[in-house]
Amino acid sequence: MPEENRQKKEPSFVKKVWIVGLIFSLIATTLLIFEATFDMVILVLAGALIACYFRGLSELIQKKLDWNSTVSLAISVIGSFLIIGGIFFLIGATVSSQAEQMQESIPELLDKAEQKLHASAVGQEIIQQVRNIKTSDEFSTFISDFFETTLGGITNIYIVILIGIFFTVAPTIYVDGIIQLVPPKNRDKAGALMHRLGSGLKRWLAGKFIAMLAVFILTAVGLVILDIPMWLTLAVLAGLLNFIPNFGPLASALPALLVGLADGLNTALLIAGLYVVIQVFESSFITPKAQQRLIQIPPALIILAQVFVGALTGIWGIIFATPLVLIIIIIVEELYVKPMNKESEVEG
């Protein structure tokens, strides 16, 4: 009798097939929804980073000067815009004129660079490979996707700014709203997780801005010493693109190498050496010191994340892949690794 009852309780083969089919359908639907809405995730992440910057600066002002939180927040927002405006006022005209000069001289620089490369067999091979890339369907598809990316429009930039402003002004509303979705017994843990995410992103941003400033200063000094024209624009570009790990420094080096190659192969090699030394110094000394209390993300994991997220959302996914990985690591650590370690300690 017990065996007959057990056989009755077990689902039939047809029912098992339906269950497996429903599970796979649910997984496929989840993946499709994830892919369709991933652009929105990046939008929200970009807005959250803006809020983390203003809130982090506000907390620093409040801690150092012991001012009211509202006053500190207002100073962080208004002061940031004033500083950015002052920078544009001081160097904006120079950078703009140098950028226009660079844009106008690109055809001439390319011709000079091609002439220099034609002088050697290796250079001729490089030219041939570049021509093959430019004429390939993959290159055309990449360029098309780059300009058709969801985040590439002015509208989405406007949305990011609005999200950042709302998150900055009243972050508690959104944090409490997320916590309310969690069962009551786990809400304290959810609150601690949200706090850890916020502090982690703030520290990551602070370290990133320090590294970007250091790269700008070092690049500017190096290019001035080498007597490279348009040094200010190239240094600003190097500092800004340093926000993007791996691919950003490479992209910032290309115009500098092009300018140097027009002057001679030796100049181009000196510029390449300068950029390599700065990146090695930044990645081995500046960034570890600036983010010493932050979770260390393995470089290979960042590259994999950039490739995966970039395939879903284009260039903006490559830009924001690192904070996304940081968020995932913190969530996994808080919800899985730490509880598992506690259980093993109790059993031990």
C-alpha positions as CSV (number, residue, x, y, z in Angstrom):
1,M,0.0,0.0,0.0
2,P,2.7,2.6,0.8
3,E,4.4,1.8,-2.5
4,E,1.1,2.3,-4.4
5,N,0.5,5.6,-2.6
6,R,4.0,6.8,-3.5
7,Q,3.4,5.9,-7.2
8,K,0.2,7.9,-7.2
9,K,2.0,10.9,-5.8
10,E,4.8,10.8,-8.4
11,P,3.9,12.9,-11.5
12,S,3.4,11.0,-14.7
13,F,5.9,11.1,-17.6
14,V,3.7,13.5,-19.6
15,K,3.4,15.8,-16.6
16,K,7.2,15.8,-16.1
17,V,7.7,16.8,-19.8
18,W,5.2,19.7,-19.3
19,I,7.1,20.8,-16.2
20,V,10.5,20.7,-18.0
21,G,9.0,22.5,-21.0
22,L,7.5,25.2,-18.7
23,I,10.9,25.7,-16.9
24,F,12.7,26.1,-20.2
25,S,10.0,28.5,-21.5
26,L,10.3,30.6,-18.3
27,I,14.1,30.7,-18.7
28,A,13.8,31.8,-22.3
29,T,11.2,34.4,-21.5
30,T,13.3,35.8,-18.7
31,L,16.4,36.0,-21.0
32,L,14.3,37.8,-23.7
33,I,12.9,40.3,-21.2
34,F,16.4,40.8,-19.8
35,E,17.8,41.5,-23.2
36,A,14.9,43.8,-24.1
37,T,15.1,45.9,-20.9
38,F,18.9,45.9,-20.4
39,D,19.2,49.3,-22.0
40,M,16.9,50.6,-19.3
41,V,19.1,49.0,-16.6
42,I,22.1,50.9,-18.0
43,L,20.0,54.1,-17.9
44,V,19.1,53.6,-14.3
45,L,22.8,52.7,-13.4
46,A,24.0,55.9,-15.1
47,G,21.5,58.0,-13.1
48,A,22.5,56.2,-9.9
49,L,26.2,57.0,-10.5
50,I,25.3,60.7,-10.9
51,A,23.4,60.6,-7.6
52,C,26.3,58.7,-5.9
53,Y,28.7,61.4,-7.0
54,F,26.6,64.3,-5.7
55,R,25.7,62.4,-2.5
56,G,29.3,61.3,-1.9
57,L,30.6,64.9,-2.3
58,S,27.8,66.1,0.0
59,E,28.8,63.6,2.7
60,L,32.4,64.7,2.4
61,I,31.5,68.4,2.8
62,Q,29.2,67.5,5.8
63,K,31.9,65.5,7.4
64,K,34.7,68.0,7.0
65,L,32.7,71.2,7.7
66,D,30.0,69.8,9.9
67,W,27.3,71.6,7.9
68,N,23.6,70.7,7.4
69,S,23.0,67.8,5.0
70,T,20.7,70.0,2.8
71,V,23.2,72.8,2.6
72,S,26.0,70.3,1.9
73,L,24.0,68.7,-0.9
74,A,23.1,72.1,-2.5
75,I,26.8,73.1,-2.4
76,S,27.9,69.8,-3.9
77,V,25.5,70.2,-6.9
78,I,25.9,73.9,-7.4
79,G,29.6,73.8,-6.8
80,S,30.1,71.0,-9.2
81,F,28.3,72.8,-12.0
82,L,30.3,76.0,-11.2
83,I,33.6,74.1,-11.3
84,I,32.7,72.5,-14.6
85,G,31.6,75.9,-16.0
86,G,34.9,77.5,-14.8
87,I,36.9,74.7,-16.4
88,F,35.1,75.3,-19.7
89,F,35.6,79.0,-19.4
90,L,39.4,78.7,-18.7
91,I,40.3,75.9,-21.2
92,G,37.2,75.4,-23.2
93,A,38.2,77.8,-26.0
94,T,41.7,76.3,-26.3
95,V,40.4,72.7,-26.3
96,S,37.6,73.6,-28.8
97,S,40.1,75.3,-31.2
98,Q,42.6,72.4,-30.9
99,A,39.8,69.9,-31.5
100,E,38.7,71.8,-34.6
101,Q,42.4,72.0,-35.7
102,M,42.8,68.2,-35.2
103,Q,39.6,67.4,-37.1
104,E,40.7,69.6,-40.0
105,S,44.2,68.1,-40.0
106,I,43.1,64.4,-39.8
107,P,43.2,63.8,-43.6
108,E,46.7,65.3,-43.8
109,L,47.8,63.4,-40.7
110,L,46.5,60.2,-42.2
111,D,48.4,60.8,-45.5
112,K,51.6,61.5,-43.6
113,A,51.1,58.5,-41.4
114,E,50.5,56.3,-44.5
115,Q,53.7,57.6,-46.1
116,K,55.7,56.8,-43.0
117,L,54.2,53.3,-42.8
118,H,54.9,52.6,-46.5
119,A,58.6,52.9,-45.8
120,S,58.6,49.5,-44.0
121,A,57.2,46.1,-44.7
122,V,55.5,46.0,-41.3
123,G,53.9,49.4,-42.0
124,Q,52.6,48.1,-45.4
125,E,51.0,45.1,-43.7
126,I,49.3,47.4,-41.1
127,I,47.9,49.6,-43.9
128,Q,46.5,46.5,-45.7
129,Q,44.9,45.2,-42.5
130,V,43.3,48.6,-41.8
131,R,41.9,48.7,-45.3
132,N,40.5,45.2,-45.0
133,I,38.7,46.3,-41.7
134,K,37.3,49.4,-43.2
135,T,35.8,47.6,-46.2
136,S,34.4,44.6,-44.2
137,D,30.7,44.2,-43.4
138,E,31.6,43.8,-39.7
139,F,33.1,47.2,-39.5
140,S,30.0,48.8,-41.3
141,T,27.7,46.9,-38.9
142,F,29.7,48.1,-35.9
143,I,29.5,51.7,-36.9
144,S,25.8,51.5,-37.7
145,D,25.1,49.8,-34.3
146,F,27.3,52.4,-32.5
147,F,25.1,55.3,-33.8
148,E,21.8,53.4,-33.4
149,T,22.5,52.4,-29.8
150,T,19.5,53.1,-27.5
151,L,21.6,55.3,-25.3
152,G,23.1,57.2,-28.2
153,G,20.3,59.7,-28.4
154,I,20.0,63.1,-26.7
155,T,16.7,61.9,-25.3
156,N,18.3,59.2,-23.2
157,I,21.0,61.6,-21.9
158,Y,18.2,63.8,-20.8
159,I,16.5,60.8,-19.1
160,V,19.8,59.9,-17.3
161,I,20.2,63.5,-16.0
162,L,16.6,63.5,-14.7
163,I,17.0,60.1,-13.0
164,G,20.3,61.3,-11.4
165,I,18.5,64.5,-10.1
166,F,15.6,62.5,-8.7
167,F,17.9,60.0,-7.0
168,T,20.1,62.8,-5.6
169,V,17.2,64.8,-4.2
170,A,15.3,62.0,-2.6
171,P,17.2,58.7,-2.6
172,T,15.3,57.4,0.5
173,I,12.0,57.1,-1.4
174,Y,13.5,54.7,-4.0
175,V,15.6,52.8,-1.5
176,D,12.7,52.3,0.9
177,G,10.5,51.3,-2.0
178,I,12.9,48.5,-3.0
179,I,13.2,47.4,0.7
180,Q,9.4,47.2,1.0
181,L,9.4,44.5,-1.8
182,V,11.4,42.2,0.5
183,P,9.7,40.0,3.1
184,P,9.6,41.8,6.6
185,K,12.1,39.4,8.2
186,N,14.8,40.2,5.6
187,R,14.3,43.9,5.4
188,D,17.2,44.7,7.7
189,K,19.5,42.6,5.5
190,A,18.1,44.4,2.4
191,G,18.8,47.8,3.9
192,A,22.3,46.8,4.8
193,L,22.8,45.6,1.2
194,M,21.5,48.8,-0.3
195,H,23.9,50.8,2.0
196,R,26.8,48.6,1.0
197,L,26.0,49.1,-2.7
198,G,25.8,52.9,-2.3
199,S,29.1,53.1,-0.4
200,G,30.8,50.8,-2.8
201,L,29.7,52.9,-5.9
202,K,30.7,56.1,-4.1
203,R,34.2,54.8,-3.4
204,W,34.6,53.4,-6.9
205,L,33.6,56.8,-8.4
206,A,36.0,58.7,-6.1
207,G,38.9,56.4,-7.0
208,K,38.0,56.7,-10.7
209,F,37.9,60.5,-10.6
210,I,41.3,60.5,-8.9
211,A,42.8,58.2,-11.5
212,M,41.3,60.3,-14.3
213,L,42.8,63.5,-12.9
214,A,46.2,61.9,-12.5
215,V,46.2,60.6,-16.0
216,F,45.2,64.0,-17.4
217,I,48.0,65.7,-15.4
218,L,50.7,63.1,-16.3
219,T,49.7,63.1,-20.0
220,A,49.7,66.9,-20.2
221,V,53.1,67.1,-18.6
222,G,54.6,64.4,-20.8
223,L,53.2,65.8,-24.0
224,V,54.5,69.3,-23.2
225,I,57.9,67.9,-22.5
226,L,57.8,66.1,-25.9
227,D,56.7,69.3,-27.5
228,I,53.6,67.7,-29.0
229,P,51.0,70.1,-30.6
230,M,47.4,70.0,-29.4
231,W,48.7,68.6,-26.1
232,L,45.8,70.0,-24.0
233,T,43.1,68.3,-26.1
234,L,45.0,65.0,-26.1
235,A,45.5,65.2,-22.3
236,V,41.8,66.0,-21.7
237,L,40.8,63.1,-24.0
238,A,43.2,60.7,-22.1
239,G,41.7,61.8,-18.8
240,L,38.1,61.4,-19.8
241,L,38.5,58.1,-21.6
242,N,40.4,56.6,-18.6
243,F,36.9,56.2,-17.1
244,I,36.6,53.2,-19.5
245,P,38.9,50.4,-18.4
246,N,41.0,48.6,-21.1
247,F,39.5,50.2,-24.2
248,G,39.5,53.8,-23.1
249,P,43.2,54.3,-22.8
250,L,43.7,52.6,-26.2
251,A,41.2,54.9,-27.8
252,S,42.8,58.0,-26.3
253,A,46.2,56.9,-27.5
254,L,45.2,56.6,-31.2
255,P,44.9,60.4,-32.0
256,A,48.1,61.1,-30.0
257,L,50.0,58.4,-32.0
258,L,48.6,59.9,-35.3
259,V,49.8,63.3,-34.4
260,G,53.2,61.9,-33.4
261,L,53.5,59.8,-36.5
262,A,53.0,62.9,-38.7
263,D,56.2,64.3,-37.1
264,G,58.1,61.0,-37.3
265,L,58.3,57.4,-36.2
266,N,60.5,58.2,-33.3
267,T,58.0,60.8,-32.0
268,A,55.2,58.2,-32.3
269,L,57.3,55.7,-30.4
270,L,58.0,58.2,-27.6
271,I,54.3,59.0,-27.3
272,A,53.4,55.3,-27.2
273,G,56.0,54.7,-24.5
274,L,54.6,57.7,-22.5
275,Y,51.0,56.3,-22.6
276,V,52.2,52.8,-21.6
277,V,54.2,54.1,-18.7
278,I,51.3,56.3,-17.5
279,Q,48.8,53.4,-17.7
280,V,51.2,51.0,-15.9
281,F,51.7,53.7,-13.1
282,E,47.9,54.3,-12.9
283,S,46.9,50.7,-12.8
284,S,49.6,49.5,-10.4
285,F,49.8,52.5,-8.0
286,I,47.2,55.2,-8.3
287,T,44.0,53.1,-8.7
288,P,45.0,50.5,-6.0
289,K,45.7,53.4,-3.5
290,A,42.5,55.3,-4.4
291,Q,40.3,52.1,-4.2
292,Q,42.2,50.3,-1.4
293,R,39.1,49.7,0.7
294,L,37.1,48.6,-2.3
295,I,36.5,45.1,-3.7
296,Q,39.2,44.3,-6.2
297,I,37.7,43.3,-9.5
298,P,39.8,40.8,-11.6
299,P,40.9,42.5,-14.9
300,A,39.8,39.5,-16.9
301,L,36.3,39.7,-15.4
302,I,36.1,43.3,-16.4
303,I,37.0,42.5,-20.0
304,L,34.5,39.7,-20.2
305,A,31.8,42.0,-18.7
306,Q,32.6,44.7,-21.3
307,V,32.3,42.2,-24.2
308,F,29.1,40.7,-22.9
309,V,27.4,44.0,-21.9
310,G,28.7,45.8,-24.9
311,A,27.1,43.1,-27.1
312,L,23.8,43.9,-25.5
313,T,23.9,47.7,-25.4
314,G,26.8,48.9,-27.5
315,I,29.4,51.4,-26.5
316,W,27.5,52.6,-23.4
317,G,27.5,49.0,-22.1
318,I,31.3,49.0,-22.3
319,I,31.5,52.2,-20.4
320,F,29.3,51.1,-17.5
321,A,30.3,47.4,-17.4
322,T,32.7,47.9,-14.4
323,P,30.1,49.4,-11.9
324,L,27.7,46.7,-13.0
325,V,30.2,44.0,-12.2
326,L,30.9,45.7,-8.9
327,I,27.2,45.6,-8.0
328,I,26.9,41.9,-8.9
329,I,30.0,41.0,-6.8
330,I,28.6,42.9,-3.8
331,I,25.2,41.3,-4.1
332,V,26.7,37.8,-4.4
333,E,29.0,38.4,-1.5
334,E,26.3,39.7,0.8
335,L,23.6,37.2,-0.1
336,Y,25.5,34.1,-0.8
337,V,29.2,34.1,0.3
338,K,28.9,35.6,3.8
339,P,25.8,33.5,4.8
340,M,27.6,30.3,3.5
341,N,30.8,31.2,5.5
342,K,28.7,31.8,8.6
343,E,27.0,28.4,8.3
344,S,30.4,26.7,7.8
345,E,31.7,28.5,10.9
346,V,28.7,27.4,13.0
347,E,29.0,23.8,11.8
348,G,32.8,23.9,12.5
